[in-house]
Amino acid sequence: MTIKLSPKTRTLTVDRLVLESGEALSDLTVAYRAWGTLSARGDNAILVEHALTGSPHVDEWWADILGP
């Protein structure tokens, strides 16, 4: 299945992800987007994991929470 992603969207494929239940997912591709600049200390990152939209377009759903 091919999904058209925004040019701002990046993907990461994980070979194997073991879930809390012990089951494992193979060849899992995660779409994500990044905003701003990571500080030298790496202390300004926020990871938003959600299944509300099934979309990496956080700016459409979470803009009020994330800010500019």
Phi, psi and omega in degrees: 000131179249129179244131179280124181250153175298150176300338179279349184271134177247164177230155176224128178254126179257128182299315183207129178236117179270126181275166179304328181287347184099342176291157181232144174254136180249147178049052181275123177255126181246131175264140180210162175226150180235145178234152175071199183234132177290132180292162180302326179276349180070026186256014180242024181267142175232129176253120178251113177250123182208157176242015182301316184244341187067020185233144177278004184278070183300326183298335180282333187247330191240012185305319181293331179278318185281329182081185183289000000 
